[in-house]
């Protein structure tokens, strides 16, 4: 068995002992071509996916190459086209779009496997160093990791580029060359083409030493996370994963920051910068408990309600939604809130994570109702003599502020019948 194939087999036994289904990220470059060729020789259930970013005039030919390669290896092929948009740079935007596209087609039993190697790890270390990252960022990429709950496996992370090149030549493999790899406009290419060759010329084993450092940092971070988890776990709501910060003030600032980082990491959230972390401590933990602060972290929002922190996605405005609800009707609520089904006096709210049932007063079984997603001020309540402030109704049901314009309200005429919380 060739040395590289034997190494890959060992990596699979060590890190993925009970896994046989893999989705291979195939760019068509030498690294991913070699990885696919290696994997095709093992008794695994493989699929390959190529992401067409549309950024190069050669993008179509790369996709065709990958499809033909998979046909020759008898591996199912998936082509996903993405539109790269973002304000943080083309590299980050392309990576985000790529992972989103992979996540969209990944099957539940598949682990995504990528061809990152030692050189990629060294570059990632230096990019983190440039950003002033802490130990977790400097640890760069783990062999096994996650991206928004999507499992990732990087079996070649300790392998040098020249070993990959030697394997490709030995087996007469073909691959494509991305012309953008020569452009030093991109930070990673500048490191790869200008900085690291100079360092390796001065110190021949420089890449290996940097990789060893990232490995040490990964181990130390893993140990730190294990120790902190004992403290953090009692503060996490097992149902909604909210973080209780009621007595976080008893911890030192350093421990507060470490616990917040670990909680965000467990939520598959990209690590905040030091400035963001300081902002979280100031606005979420130190500020008065009657405030409702919120901070944007990437494509998510960190929000506080009743001394708990919640991580939510960005929501679209829904305040103006209202619709008539007849006795036998189904309504799709906006922004993926869910599906509302009515069968006379029975209501059912179906969401991505739950199905809840509600029963209307029998007198309203065949009455025409209205469903709304916003109401403020005084409101008359069905079968109750006095009006009530809507704010007090929300508070009584302990519904966070940001959920109030996403919680269906059922009205008969001008009277609130029920809150579908």
N, C-alpha and C positions, 0 to 999 in steps of 0.2 A: 504494500500500500504506500503510495507517495507520501512524503513527510507532511505536506500541507493538508492532505486528505485525512491522514491519521490525526493530526492536530485538531481539525474540525470535528472529527468523530469524538475526540476526548472532550472538546468544549460542549458538544451536545450532551454527552453523558453527565458532565459535571453540572451544567446550568439548566438543561432542559430534559431531565431523565424520563419524564412521563409525557413528553410532547412529540407528536409526529406530524402535525399539520403546521405548515409555515407559508407565509405570504412574503415572497422575495421582492424587495425594492430593486428594480432593474432600470438603471439609467442608460445602459448600453456602453458605459465606460469600462475600462479594463478591470477595475475592482469588482464591480457587480457581475461582470461576465465571468470572471474567475470564480466568484462565490457560487453563482448559479451552476456552473460546470461541476464544481465540487459537490454541491448538494444533490445534483442529478445522479450521482453515483451511489447514493445512500438510499436505504429503504424508507423514504419519507413521502408524505403527501404534500406536494408542492403546488403553488400557484405563483405566477410572477405578475407584477404590476409595473407599468411604465407610466410616468406622469409627463404629459405633454404640456410644458409651460407656455409654449408659443412665443418664447423670447428670442429664439434663434431662427434664421432662415433655413437652418438644417433640421429643425424640430420634426418635420414630417418624415424625413429619411431616417432619423434616429428611431422613431416609433416603428417604422417598417422593419428596420434591422432587428429590433427587439422581438417583434412578432415572429419573424422568420427564425431567429435563434430558438425561441420557445417551441416552434413547430419541429425543428430538428431534434430537440431534446425531449419532445413529447410532454411538454409542461403547459398546462392551461395558461393563457395570456389575457391580461386585462389592460386596456388602454383607457386612461382617464385624462381628459383635458381640463386645465384649470386656467383661471384668469388671475394674474399676479397683480395685486393692488396693496398698497400700504404706504405709510408715511415714515416707517422706520428703516428704510433701505431695501433694495431689491433682494438681497440675500435672505434677510429675515422673512420678508413677505413670501418669497418663493418657498422657503422651508415650511412656513405655516400652511400655505395652500397645498403643498405636497402631502403633509401629514393629514390634513383634513380630507383630502381625496382618498388616501389610503384607508383612513378610518371608515369612510363611507362604504367601502366594499369588503372590508375585513370580516370574515366569518367568526362566530363566537369562539370556536376552538382553535383559531389560527394565532400564531405569534408572528409579528412582523420581524423579518430578519434583514439586516442591512450590512453593507460591505465596508463599514468604517474600519480603518486600520491605524497603525501606530502614528503615522504622519498626521492623520486627521485629528487624533487625540492631542498631539503636541500643538497643532494650530489652535485647537479649541482652548487649550490651556493659556496660550499667549493672548488670545482674544479676551478671555476672562481677566487676565492680568491687566490688560489695557483698560478694562472697565472698572478696575479696582475691586474685583470680586473678593469675597471671603473664601473660607476653606471649601465650602460646598461648590462654589463656582469654579474654583481652581482645580477641583477634583475632575472637572470636565465630564466626559461621558462614562457612565458605568457599562459594564458588559451586558447587564440585564437592567432595563429601566422601563419607564412608562411615559406616554404622552397622552394626557387626558384619558386615563384608564386603558389606553391601548398598549399592550405589552410589546416591548422592543428587545431584540437580541442582537448583539454585535460580536459575533464569535471571532472575528479577525482583528480585534482591537489591539492586540499585542504584536501583530505581525508587521514586519517591515514591508515597505512598498517594493523593494527589490525582490523579495520572495514572491510577491504576487506577479511581478513582471516576469520573473524566471519561469514560473508555472505557466503563464500565458504563452511564452515563447516555446517551451518544451512541448506543449500540447497543441501548438499551431492555432491558437485561438485568434479570433478577429474581434475588434471592438471599435467604437466610435470615439472621436476626439472632439471635445467641446472647446470651440475656439475661444470662448470667454475665459477659460482657465489661464490664458496668457495675459489677461488684462489685469494690471495692478491697480486699477480703480477700486477693485474689491479687496478688502482687508485680508481675507484669507489667502487670496492669490499673492498679495504682496509678501505675506509671511512665507508662503511656500516657495516663491520664485526668487525673492531677494534677500530676506532676512535669515531664514533657517539654513540655506546652503552655506552661508558665510559662517554661521555658528558651528555647523557640523564639520566644516573644513578646519576650523580652529581646534574643535574638540570632537574627534571622530565618533564618539558614542553619545553625543549630546542628546539626540532624540530618545535614546534608550533611557538616559538618566531622567529626562523630563517625564517620560512615561512611568518610570518607577515612582517618581514623586506623586503623580496623579493617582497611582495605585495606593500608595501610602495614605494619601488624603482621603480616598474613597473608603479605606478601611477605618480610618479614624472617624470619619463622618458617620459611618454605619454604627460604630460603637457609641458615639455621642447620641445618635438618634435612639438607640436601644435604651440608653440610660434615661434620656429625657422622656421617652414614651411612658415610663412608669409614672412620671409626674403628670404628663399631659392627658392620658386616657380618662381619668375621672372627670375632666373638664369638658369632654366632648359628648354632646347629645347623640346617642347611638341611632336615633331615628332620622334626624335631619342633618347630622354632623356639625351643628352649630357649636361654637366655642364659648363656654361660660367664662366671663372675665370678671365676675363679681369681686373676687379677692385677689386678682392678679397683682395688685399693688404691693402685696407682701413679698413678691419676688424681686430680685435685683434687676436692674435695667438689662443687663446682659442676658439673664435667664428669660426675661419677658421676650426679648428679641429672638432667642433661640427657640422658645416654645412656639412663637408665632410662625417662624420659618418652618418648623416641623409640621405644624398644623396645615399650613399652606401647601407644603410638599405632599402631605397625605391626601390633599384635595386635588392633586395633580396640577397645581397652579405654579406658573413660572415665578421664580424667586423675586421679591421686590428689591429695589435698590436700597442703599442705606438711607437715602433721603426719604423714600417712601415708607420705610420701616419706622423712621423717626416720626413721620406724619401719622402713621397708624397708632403708635404709642400715645402721641399727644392728643389726637382727636378721638380715638376709640377707647382708650383705657384711662387717661387722666381727666378728660373733659367731663362735665356734669352728666349724670345718668339720665337726665330728662331730655338731653339732646338726641337727635337722630342723624348722626354723621354718616357720610358715605364717601368712599375713595375708590377711584377706578384703578384696577390692576390688570393691564393688558385688555383682554376682551371681557373681563369679569368685573363685578363690583363688590367691594367689601362694605357691608352695612351692619349697623348696630341697632338692636331692639331689646329692651328689657335686660340689659347687661349680658347680651349674647351677640357674638359676631356671626354673620351669615355671609357666605360667598354665593353670589347669584350671577346669572348672565345679564346682558344688557336687554332691557325690555322696550318694546315699541309702545308708543302712546295708545291707550285704549279707552281713555276717559269718556269719549263721545259715543261709544258703542251703546246702542239699545235696539231691541228687536221684540216683535210680538211673538208670544209663545202660546200656540194653540194647544188644544187638548191632546192631540196626537201629532207630535212634531219633533224633529231633530235639528239642532242648530250647532254649526261650527263656530266656536268662539275665536276671536282674533288672537294673533301672536302665539299660537300653539297653546293657549290656555287649556283647551280641551273641547270635548263634544258634550253638549247638553241634550239629553233625551227625555221627552215627556210622554207618559202614557196615563192620561187623565190625572189622577191624584199622585201618581208616582213620578219622581224625578231621578234621573241618573246622570252623574257627572263623571265622564271618562277622561282621564289624563294619561300622560305617558307612564306614570308611576302608580296610579291608583284608580279605583272605581268606587265612588261613594253614592249611597242611596238616600233619598229624602222623601218624606210623605207630606203632601199638602193637606190642609183642612178639607174634609169631605165636601163641604159646601162649595169649594172652588174646583172640584174635579173636572168640570166641563166649562169653566169660565175662561175667558180670554185674559192672559196674563202678559206682563212685560218683563223682560230680562234686561238689566242695566249693569254697567261696570263702574258706575260712579254715582255718588250722591253725597251731598254735604248739607249742613244745617239741620234744622228740626225736621223730623219725619214722623208721619202718622204710622202706627203699627197696627196690623190686622188684629182685630179682637182685643185691642187694648185701649183703655179710655184716654190715655195721655200720650202726647207726642214726646219724642226723645231726641236728643242731639245724636247725630250719626256718629260723631267722634266717640261718644260713650259706648255706643253699640260695638264699634270696632274694638275698643279697649276691653270691653267685657268678654269678647270672644278671642282676645289676645292675638289679633291679626296684625302683623307688622305693617308699617306704613306703606312700603313699596308693593305689598300684596293687595292693598285695598282697592286699587284700580284694576285688579286682576281676579277679584272675587265676585262671582255673579250674585246679583241682588234680584229677588223675585218680587214684583209688585202686582197687586190687584187694584186697578184704578190708581189712586195716589197713595195707597197703603202698602207698607213694607210687609210682605208675608214671611220671607225667610232669607237668611244669608247662607249661601252655599260654601261654607268654609271647611 
